[in-house]
C-alpha cells in the first residue's frame, strides 16, 4: 500500500456538505460523495455507498503518511538549524578576527 498515493488522493477528494433525500433538508452531513470516493479508491461494494470501515482505513493511512512527512521535515529543520548556527558562529568568528586587525 502506497500511503503517499493515498494521501494525494485524499487531498484531491471533493468534500461536500449534503443532505439525504429521505431526511429533512435542515439535517446536513459533510463528506465525499460515494461516486467520488469510489473513483478515488475503488474500495467497498460499489460506487453507490461508502462503508463505515473504508474511510477510516484510508484516513489512518493518510495520517501515517502525514506523520512520516512531518518527521522528515522535523529532521530537515533540525539539520538546517544546525547549519545556520555553524554559519553564524563562523561569521561571528570571522568578524571578530577582522575587527581585531
N, C-alpha and C positions, 0 to 999 in steps of 0.2 A: 504494500500500500504506500503510495506516494503522498505523504502528508503535505508537502509543498504544493502539489497539484490540487489537493483537496482544499487547502486554504485559498488558492487562487480562485477556484470555482465558487467557494463560499463568498468571497469578496465580490464576485460578479453576479451573485444570485439576487434577483429583484426581491425586495421585501416590501410587502404592501399592507395596507390597512383594509380590511374587508369584513363583510357580514355574511352569515349563512342565509340563504333564501328562506329557510324554514324558521329563522329567528326574527325577532323584532329588529328593525334596522338600527335601533339605538344600541344594540349589542354588537360591539366591534371586536375584531381579532387582528393580530398582527403576525405576519409570517409570509413565507413564499407560497405561491400558487403551486398546486400539485404538479401541473404540467411543467413548470419551470424547474421544480425540484427533480422531476424525472429526467428532463433533458440534461440537467447538470450532472446527475449522479447515477442514474439507471439502477436504483435500488428500490426494493419493495415489489408489490404485486403488479402495479400498473401506473399509468400517468393520471389516474383519476382521484387518487387519495395518497396521503402521506402517513405511513405507520408512526406509531409513537416511539419506536426504538431507533429508526434510521437517522432522524435528525440529531438525536443525542450522540450517536456514534460518530457522525460526521462532525458535529460541534466539538467533541472531545479530540478527534484527530486534528482539527484546525487549531484548537487550543494547544495541543502538543507542539505543532509546528511553530506557533507564535512563541511558545516558551523557548524553543531551540533558537529562534531568531533573536529573541531578547537576550538570551545568554551569550550568543555570538556578539551582539552589539555591546554588551557589558564588557566582554573581554577586549574587544577592539577599542572601546572607550578607555579602558584602563591602560592599554598599551599606548594609546595616543597621549594620555595624561603623563605617563612616564617619559615619553619622548619630549613633550613640551617642557617638563621640569628639567630634563637633562639639557635641553637647548637654552632654557632660561639661565641655568646655572653657568653654562659655558659662556653665554653672552655677558652675564654679570662679571664673571672672572676676567674676560677679555676687556671689558670696560674699565675694571679696576686696574688692570695691568697697564692700559693705555693712559689712564689719568695719572698714574704714578711716574710716568716718564718725564 
